[in-house]
């Protein structure tokens, strides 16, 4: 992981290539009070919500973010979506592996405020 206090370059493609397990986020970098995480998505993750916003950026592949009571959001590489706090959601990658970057607080729980 890269600390914003030290100058360093990160190859996001290299980080993605090293992630072999789905839904096991890897911490990539920290800046101010936020952490950048990358995860490999395959299939559907469990429904959950957070008490803070969660930013998803599609890095590689494509996936949907299913939102309770709303149409899903489809993301292709380079597209992002912010799930607003309190919104039940789940990422779903049915067309093969996809890689997502998430911008979160360091203490954000993977399954949010619901048991996982």
N, C-alpha and C positions, 0 to 999 in steps of 0.2 A: 504494500500500500504506500502511496505517496502522501507525504505530509506537506501541506501548503507552506510550511515554514522552511522547507528545503526546496531548492530548484531541482526539478527532475522531469524527464519526459516519460510518458506512458504510451505504449502502443495498445490501443483498445482491441485491435485485431489479435495481438498476441495474448492479451487477457482472455478474450473469447475462445481462442484456440485451446487454452489450458483448462477451460471449464468442461468437465465431462459429465457431471451429475446435474440433472434438472432441478430447478428450484432450490439451489444451494448458493445464495448470493455471495459474491466475493467483493470485499471492500477494495475500491480502486484508489480513491483519493479523498482527502478532507480539505475543506476550505471554510473558514469562518466557523459557523455552527452547523455545517451540513456535511454529509458524507455521500460520495458517489459510489453506488454499488452496481455490479453487473451480475445478471443471472441468465442461465440457459433455461429457456421455457420449452417444455414438451408436454402436450396434452393440456389438461385443465388443473389449475391450482384451486385450492379451497376458497369458498366465499369468506370474506372478512371485511372489516373496516378499520380505519385508523382515526385517532383524535386530531390528526394533522393532515394537511394536503400531501399527496404523493405524486411526484412527477415521473412519468414513464417516457423514455426515449427509445424507439426501436433502432437498434444498431445493425442487426443482421437478421435476415428472414422476415417473417411477418407474423403478427398475432392480433388477436382481439382482446379488448378489455370489456368484459361483460359487466354491466351495471344493473343493479336490481331496479326493476320497474322502468327501465329505459332501453332504447336500442343499443347494441354493442358498438364500440368504437374500434375501427380497424386501423392498425398502424403498419406502415411500410418503412423501410430504412430511411432515417432522417426525419421522421415524423414523431411528434410528441403529444402527450395528453396529460393533463393534470386532473387526477381524481380528487375531488374536494373532500375535506374532512367529513367523517360520518357517513360517507357513501359506501354501501356494501358493493364489493366488486370482486372480480377474479380475472387474472390473465389466462388466456386460452390460446395455445399454439397447436392447432390440429393438422397443419400442413407441413409438419417436420419441425426440427429445432429452430428456435428464434432466440435472439440475444437482446436483452433489454437493459438499459441503464436506468437506475432509479435514484432520484435525489431525495434524501431523507435526513431526518435528525439521527444522530448516532444511536440513540436509545429506541428507535422505532422497532417494534416487534414484527417479525415476518408475518405472523398471522393476525396482526393488529390487536384489537381488543376482544377477540373471540378465541376460544381454545382451539389449538390446531392439532 
